[in-house]
Amino acid sequence: MRALVLTSNSLRHKYFLKMVDDNFNLVGVVSENKGKYYSEQEKNSALIQKHFERLRETERLFFSKDLCDFDISSLNVKYIAKDEINQKQVIDWAISLNPSVVFLFGTGILKDEWLNRFENTIINLHLGLSPFYKGSATLFWPFANDELECIGATIHLAVQKVD
């Protein structure tokens, strides 16, 4: 199957790319640079700072070894800034690749242009258990709220109603 991946730029996203590349014909990647959503909160909260420090360290421990021989520069990657995922030229580029499946993991919310063009084709990997935690930092809030039963991931077809 011809796969397109819409993702972000953390180690977990690079690992996901490797898994797709190992198991599909990866024809393209849209890599969205998300920056640091919680940089202000990290400055003001020791709890948030500790969480994201542990997250970065855990990603290095779990993913770095498997990624040492994975060269993202060999892939067909379109790098975009935060909030550019729905721009016409990005969607047109994706259409030109003619993917049979689109994997979504860690970008901004896709608008109707994506969902209509790739209807029943976009598979979303959402960290966090929907509908309990939506949006970003979905693995932070279960820890902060002592709701460890809400730690997990949700995989579903992307539709117009946001997960």
C-alpha positions, 0 to 999 in steps of 0.5 A, a space after each residue: 500500500 502507498 502510505 502518506 504520513 502526516 506527523 510532527 517532529 519528536 522522536 516518537 513521530 520519527 519512530 512512527 515513520 520508521 514503522 510505517 516505512 518498514 511495513 508500507 510503501 512510504 511515498 511521502 511525509 508531511 512533518 509539522 514543526 510544532 514547537 513547544 506548546 507548554 514552554 510558558 507553563 514549564 517555566 512556571 510549574 515544576 510539575 509540568 517541567 518534570 513531566 516534559 523532562 521525563 518525556 524527553 528522556 523516556 523517548 531517548 531511552 525507548 526510541 534512539 537505539 531503533 532510530 540510529 540507522 533510520 535516515 529521514 533525509 532519504 524520505 520524500 518529506 515536506 517540512 511545514 511550520 505549525 498551523 500550515 497543515 491545511 494549506 492548499 499547496 500541502 494538500 495538493 502535494 499530498 494528492 499528487 502522491 496518490 496514497 492509498 492510506 494516510 496515517 495521522 499522528 501529531 499534527 494540527 486538526 485537519 480541515 474538510 479539504 483533507 477529510 473530503 479528499 481522503 475520505 475513509 483513508 486517514 487513520 489517526 493515532 491519537 495519544 490519550 484515550 478519547 473522549 477522556 483527553 482531547 487536544 495536546 498533552 493527552 498523556 500529561 493530564 492523566 498523570 496530573 489528575 491521578 487518572 492513570 486508567 486514562 493513559 493509552 492511545 486511540 486509533 480511528 478513522 479521521 472524521 469531521 468531528 474532532 476526537 
